[in-house]
Amino acid sequence: MMKTRRTWVRTLSAAVCAAILAVSIQAPEPVHAASNMVPDYEVKLLLQPSAVLGSDNKLTSTVRSTFGMPDTVTKMNVEFMDTSAQDIYTNGWSPRIRKMEGENDFDLTYKKRYPIANGDINAALTLANQQGFSSSDTNYAAQVEWGYQKQTLSISNDKTGSKSGYSGMELPSASDSRDLLVKNIPGKMDKWLYSGWGTAQLKASRVYGPVLAKRYTGTWSGMKTYIEIWPIQDAAGTGTEYVVEISFKTTSAATASQKHDELIAYLQSKGWFLPQDSLKTQLIMDRY
């Protein structure tokens, strides 16, 4: 009887120890990484300025009537900030200040761009995720900028800022622009290469621009459509080159792809299409 009791105790003790050991070595709950951001899509194509602008550098009545655009425009005064060596731009960032007609505050945009190779949008989104831009971060919006042949993933943090002493379409001075952008800088940009990197670059930045652009609003194929005219200083620095861009936005990749091709064909049939990718920001960074 005593032997049986001892056997039972030993068996129970072994079972308890095994249970404790199983609990102690239980695998931790898996940590699920945040998913990639979900972008919207903006198709941007160029129009031939000589074919769509009149002698006054406004859209011709034929173009306006085709897209149901009134003669009225919305003005946008735009500038970028970077060091003279363009340290910010060469690291994929682009801080911009914009004043929209009819608005009191300045629009501040901090944009990080990723090139899309061979149409592989997911690869760009995955790289962005690895660098901290995931679906869990609601401070940023992802967009695929879909040009003639080139695609770019842009991830933007948009804010507003105000400075006294400015009115109308006037942009802030270089000093005030630096102050506004430093005050509102998002953490990811500030810590991009090291803690305080973004602030240091902005404090050493200067103005690229400004460019006073004009936007017409209409419709094409049932979608809200814009045509913008950007008068950018020419390469010689003595005149003006007009960049005319037509664009629309959609949340669907399939729609963007289909309408991209349809719009190109439509513009070609009108003799208005310029078969180049839009590089407005690059032109401004090169020429100012």
C-alpha positions as semicolon CSV with decimal commas, in nm:
position;residue;x (nm);y (nm);z (nm)
1;M;0,000;0,000;0,000
2;M;0,284;0,240;0,092
3;K;0,466;0,159;-0,234
4;T;0,152;0,224;-0,438
5;R;0,105;0,559;-0,263
6;R;0,467;0,658;-0,331
7;T;0,429;0,562;-0,697
8;W;0,113;0,773;-0,723
9;V;0,284;1,076;-0,563
10;R;0,584;1,044;-0,793
11;T;0,354;1,021;-1,097
12;L;0,155;1,327;-0,987
13;S;0,472;1,526;-0,920
14;A;0,609;1,438;-1,263
15;A;0,283;1,549;-1,426
16;V;0,285;1,880;-1,238
17;C;0,648;1,945;-1,331
18;A;0,578;1,864;-1,694
19;A;0,284;2,104;-1,697
20;I;0,493;2,380;-1,540
21;L;0,774;2,316;-1,788
22;A;0,529;2,325;-2,081
23;V;0,397;2,661;-1,969
24;S;0,745;2,804;-1,917
25;I;0,864;2,712;-2,267
26;Q;0,542;2,796;-2,448
27;A;0,617;2,994;-2,768
28;P;0,538;3,365;-2,743
29;E;0,245;3,507;-2,931
30;P;0,354;3,595;-3,287
31;V;0,409;3,965;-3,354
32;H;0,236;4,069;-3,674
33;A;0,411;4,345;-3,865
34;A;0,189;4,627;-3,983
35;S;0,069;4,587;-4,340
36;N;0,173;4,807;-4,631
37;M;-0,001;5,138;-4,687
38;V;-0,293;5,144;-4,931
39;P;-0,236;5,417;-5,191
40;D;-0,467;5,612;-5,411
41;Y;-0,364;5,695;-5,767
42;E;-0,312;6,021;-5,951
43;V;-0,266;6,005;-6,325
44;K;-0,059;6,300;-6,449
45;L;0,003;6,363;-6,817
46;L;0,154;6,654;-7,006
47;L;-0,011;6,866;-7,272
48;Q;0,173;7,039;-7,554
49;P;0,175;7,408;-7,450
50;S;0,176;7,536;-7,807
51;A;-0,135;7,331;-7,882
52;V;-0,347;7,411;-7,575
53;L;-0,244;7,764;-7,471
54;G;-0,342;8,086;-7,643
55;S;-0,120;8,390;-7,688
56;D;-0,221;8,496;-7,335
57;N;-0,086;8,166;-7,196
58;K;-0,433;8,060;-7,088
59;L;-0,617;7,747;-7,199
60;T;-0,790;7,794;-7,533
61;S;-1,169;7,795;-7,537
62;T;-1,163;7,467;-7,732
63;V;-0,970;7,288;-7,459
64;R;-1,186;7,437;-7,184
65;S;-1,511;7,340;-7,353
66;T;-1,382;6,988;-7,417
67;F;-1,333;6,929;-7,044
68;G;-1,621;7,147;-6,923
69;M;-1,386;7,396;-6,761
70;P;-1,496;7,752;-6,686
71;D;-1,267;8,042;-6,766
72;T;-1,202;8,098;-6,395
73;V;-0,891;7,950;-6,237
74;T;-0,758;7,884;-5,889
75;K;-0,414;8,031;-5,827
76;M;-0,147;7,839;-5,635
77;N;0,181;7,994;-5,524
78;V;0,436;7,721;-5,454
79;E;0,791;7,702;-5,321
80;F;1,023;7,425;-5,204
81;M;1,287;7,447;-4,934
82;D;1,624;7,273;-4,938
83;T;1,991;7,335;-4,875
84;S;2,201;7,471;-5,160
85;A;2,349;7,120;-5,196
86;Q;1,994;6,977;-5,203
87;D;2,063;6,738;-4,916
88;I;1,691;6,695;-4,850
89;Y;1,592;6,625;-5,211
90;T;1,875;6,378;-5,271
91;N;1,749;6,178;-4,971
92;G;1,405;6,148;-5,128
93;W;1,229;6,418;-4,925
94;S;1,058;6,730;-5,057
95;P;0,923;6,994;-4,815
96;R;0,682;7,235;-4,984
97;I;0,491;7,548;-4,887
98;R;0,184;7,642;-5,090
99;K;-0,067;7,925;-5,072
100;M;-0,401;7,850;-5,237
101;E;-0,619;8,134;-5,355
102;G;-0,901;8,200;-5,109
103;E;-0,733;8,028;-4,814
104;N;-0,587;8,203;-4,511
105;D;-0,325;7,951;-4,401
106;F;-0,024;7,808;-4,579
107;D;-0,029;7,443;-4,684
108;L;0,280;7,258;-4,560
109;T;0,364;6,925;-4,723
110;Y;0,650;6,693;-4,630
111;K;0,674;6,433;-4,905
112;K;0,891;6,120;-4,927
113;R;0,924;5,968;-5,272
114;Y;1,010;5,615;-5,381
115;P;1,070;5,526;-5,747
116;I;0,856;5,241;-5,879
117;A;1,057;5,003;-6,100
118;N;0,886;4,807;-6,377
119;G;0,540;4,884;-6,241
120;D;0,605;4,692;-5,917
121;I;0,403;4,911;-5,682
122;N;0,406;4,652;-5,402
123;A;0,786;4,647;-5,395
124;A;0,791;5,023;-5,337
125;L;0,523;4,996;-5,069
126;T;0,718;4,717;-4,897
127;L;1,038;4,921;-4,898
128;A;0,847;5,216;-4,753
129;N;0,705;4,984;-4,485
130;Q;1,055;4,866;-4,396
131;Q;1,153;5,230;-4,350
132;G;0,863;5,302;-4,117
133;F;0,572;5,395;-4,343
134;S;0,301;5,137;-4,276
135;S;-0,079;5,122;-4,264
136;S;-0,065;5,183;-3,889
137;D;0,063;5,539;-3,941
138;T;-0,237;5,760;-4,005
139;N;-0,031;6,080;-4,028
140;Y;0,078;5,996;-4,382
141;A;-0,108;5,932;-4,706
142;A;0,031;5,717;-4,987
143;Q;-0,023;5,794;-5,353
144;V;0,103;5,647;-5,677
145;E;0,182;5,928;-5,918
146;W;0,120;5,770;-6,259
147;G;0,282;5,958;-6,544
148;Y;0,329;5,880;-6,911
149;Q;0,582;5,601;-6,856
150;K;0,705;5,662;-6,503
151;Q;0,542;5,579;-6,170
152;T;0,643;5,715;-5,831
153;L;0,518;5,633;-5,482
154;S;0,478;5,950;-5,277
155;I;0,404;5,945;-4,905
156;S;0,289;6,280;-4,772
157;N;0,238;6,443;-4,436
158;D;0,016;6,749;-4,480
159;K;-0,019;7,031;-4,228
160;T;-0,121;7,395;-4,220
161;G;0,068;7,690;-4,079
162;S;0,017;8,061;-4,040
163;K;0,238;8,369;-4,014
164;S;0,119;8,724;-3,957
165;G;0,207;8,999;-4,200
166;Y;0,119;8,813;-4,521
167;S;-0,186;8,854;-4,742
168;G;-0,327;8,742;-5,075
169;M;-0,106;8,497;-5,264
170;E;0,212;8,607;-5,084
171;L;0,441;8,331;-4,956
172;P;0,644;8,369;-4,636
173;S;1,002;8,494;-4,646
174;A;1,286;8,242;-4,645
175;S;1,333;8,292;-4,270
176;D;0,963;8,250;-4,193
177;S;0,942;7,951;-4,428
178;R;1,222;7,781;-4,237
179;D;1,049;7,854;-3,907
180;L;0,716;7,714;-4,028
181;L;0,866;7,393;-4,164
182;V;1,087;7,333;-3,859
183;K;0,798;7,395;-3,620
184;N;0,576;7,140;-3,795
185;I;0,834;6,884;-3,908
186;P;0,714;6,522;-3,876
187;G;0,926;6,286;-3,670
188;K;1,017;6,052;-3,954
189;M;1,173;6,329;-4,158
190;D;1,350;6,479;-3,858
191;K;1,507;6,142;-3,771
192;W;1,571;6,023;-4,126
193;L;1,951;5,986;-4,111
194;Y;1,997;6,072;-3,745
195;S;1,801;6,244;-3,470
196;G;1,752;6,607;-3,568
197;W;1,865;6,556;-3,930
198;G;1,553;6,714;-4,082
199;T;1,560;7,016;-3,855
200;A;1,930;7,074;-3,928
201;Q;1,870;7,063;-4,304
202;L;1,569;7,293;-4,290
203;K;1,754;7,548;-4,078
204;A;2,018;7,563;-4,352
205;S;1,765;7,569;-4,636
206;R;1,679;7,830;-4,897
207;V;1,383;7,889;-5,128
208;Y;1,344;7,708;-5,460
209;G;1,080;7,902;-5,653
210;P;0,830;8,046;-5,609
211;V;0,606;7,942;-5,898
212;L;0,259;8,093;-5,936
213;A;0,054;7,819;-6,102
214;K;-0,308;7,820;-6,219
215;R;-0,557;7,535;-6,198
216;Y;-0,864;7,474;-6,414
217;T;-1,126;7,224;-6,294
218;G;-1,357;7,017;-6,514
219;T;-1,451;6,658;-6,595
220;W;-1,342;6,382;-6,827
221;S;-1,496;6,036;-6,857
222;G;-1,708;6,104;-6,548
223;M;-1,409;6,197;-6,330
224;K;-1,306;6,529;-6,180
225;T;-1,016;6,651;-6,390
226;Y;-0,762;6,928;-6,347
227;I;-0,541;7,113;-6,590
228;E;-0,261;7,312;-6,431
229;I;-0,033;7,567;-6,594
230;W;0,308;7,608;-6,430
231;P;0,526;7,898;-6,554
232;I;0,876;7,779;-6,464
233;Q;1,197;7,973;-6,523
234;D;1,371;7,839;-6,833
235;A;1,714;7,675;-6,832
236;A;1,888;7,998;-6,932
237;G;1,722;8,188;-6,649
238;T;1,605;8,461;-6,885
239;G;1,257;8,347;-6,981
240;T;0,965;8,121;-6,890
241;E;0,883;7,762;-6,984
242;Y;0,519;7,662;-6,945
243;V;0,443;7,316;-6,811
244;V;0,081;7,214;-6,872
245;E;-0,040;6,908;-6,683
246;I;-0,374;6,725;-6,688
247;S;-0,460;6,496;-6,399
248;F;-0,729;6,295;-6,222
249;K;-0,740;6,082;-5,908
250;T;-0,890;5,742;-5,830
251;T;-0,870;5,486;-5,551
252;S;-0,858;5,197;-5,800
253;A;-0,536;5,074;-5,963
254;A;-0,739;4,910;-6,240
255;T;-0,923;5,234;-6,314
256;A;-0,599;5,431;-6,311
257;S;-0,440;5,191;-6,558
258;Q;-0,736;5,183;-6,795
259;K;-0,810;5,556;-6,790
260;H;-0,440;5,641;-6,817
261;D;-0,427;5,467;-7,153
262;E;-0,766;5,601;-7,263
263;L;-0,672;5,960;-7,181
264;I;-0,344;5,932;-7,372
265;A;-0,531;5,804;-7,677
266;Y;-0,790;6,079;-7,645
267;L;-0,529;6,355;-7,613
268;Q;-0,336;6,211;-7,908
269;S;-0,651;6,220;-8,121
270;K;-0,681;6,592;-8,040
271;G;-0,314;6,663;-8,111
272;W;-0,266;6,790;-7,754
273;F;-0,051;6,519;-7,598
274;L;0,313;6,569;-7,500
275;P;0,477;6,222;-7,467
276;Q;0,700;6,301;-7,170
277;D;0,684;6,243;-6,797
278;S;0,603;6,542;-6,579
279;L;0,902;6,659;-6,374
280;K;0,777;6,985;-6,225
281;T;0,956;6,947;-5,893
282;Q;1,280;6,846;-6,062
283;L;1,264;7,149;-6,294
284;I;1,208;7,383;-6,002
285;M;1,496;7,230;-5,806
286;D;1,722;7,261;-6,113
287;R;1,636;7,618;-6,214
288;Y;1,596;7,823;-5,897
